[in-house]
Amino acid sequence: MKHFSRLLLSLSSCCMLIILDTWLSSLPSLAAQKIVFQYGAFERSLPIADLRKYADTQKPTDALKSFLGYLSPKQEKLLEGALQVKLSLNLGALDQLLDTDLGKETLNIISQAIVFPSNQTNTQDNQDNIKALRSAVVLAASSTDGLGIVTFLEKYPTENIVLDVSKASKFIGMSNVFSSQTPPKDNLSASPIWQLGLQYFQLATKDRRFSGCLFGDSVSAELGNSLGENNFNFGFDGLSTISLVDQLNALIPQNLKCQKVVIAVGGNDAWYQMTDEAFRQKLVEAISLTRKMGTKTIYLVPAFYSTLATSKDPSVSASLDKVTQINNIINQVGAKEHIPVLTDAVAPLYVNNALKDSLSSDGDHLNAEGLNIYRAALFQVLGK
């Protein structure tokens, strides 16, 4: 059962980061009705319509209640949040990314975890899987909702989508952007998913001019492409000032220009237990790099606090005291660099320097209501 829960929770990364081109020919005009989890001789199926209803209403059907029984309350919250992720992607950039070695490798790894219903050879099965993956993601990304877990499953061109849990473990490991150390460290540079995402950002923004650019961690990434066509969201799960500097160094040669920049980091720096001086140096370096993109105005967002309960679990979050310590440095750097810090704008998210339980999906991230508050705060400075 642990394998099932891990696989289900990894679908968020799977659906967001599968990379496809616009090839849609020679596929049957079917749509998946069920997702089937297969582990050896054991199978458990779930109607995709049940996931759709849960994503839209947060009310599980009887069948889904039985399935959710395998998850802990925390994992259930993670799933609920993952189902809300909907991305509008630049298909031209994705098409180019598919031609890279890493893009092809990613598709190949994912396709091996899907059991395609045919009597063809293994080679033919894998080719059919890749074609089906391409079709599902393109159709989902082109839908009104955008690409998400539910839309991907709904657009998969077979009646059932069967996931081999044992084979999915390779992708689960590939999706992990955190080190296993305690406290963890910024391990993004070694993550294939980070490399894939970075290449997408490079291709999607090469020679582009934006009114505003948002650089942040998973809390910012949750906003997806909801900031408007003139603003671009570079948020990425696990980002700290270390990987932010890496990200900026990779983007600057692409001739990217951002008139306004919002830097929303610090939460992971606190979790990674970065020293005050190391954090200060990296934040100043990141600010210097953004100015090379023609940026006229920079804003800093304080590090995001977790809920009081989550802050006591060092395996998932920093302590509230450490986040406060990091935020003090952000304020100091902002004052020295003459950069405003948007403390008041995000203040409604917190009480006594802790994230409000009512605004969190899992204690460490924002739910839909919390994201609305954060989005509104960004609109105050970036414009809609």
Secondary structure, 3 states (H helix, E strand, C coil): CHHHHHHHHHHHHHHHHCCCCCCCCCCCCCCCCEEEEEECCEEEEEEHHHHHHHHHHCCCCHHHHHHHCCCCHHHHHHHHHHCCCCECCCHHHHHHHHCCHHHHHHHHHHHCCEECCCCCCHHHHHHHHHHHHHHHHHHHHHCCCCECHHHHHHHCCCCEEEEEHHHHHHHHHHHCCECCCCCCCECHHHCHHHHHHHHHHHHHHCCCEEEEEEEECHHHHCCCCCCCCCEEECCCCCCCHHHHHHHHHHHHHHCCEEEEEEEECCHHHHHCCCCHHHHHHHHHHHHHHHHCCCCCEEEECCCCCCCCCHHHCCCCCCCHHHHHHHHHHHHHHHHHHCCCECHHHHHHHECCCCECHHHECCCCCECHHHHHHHHHHHHHHHCC
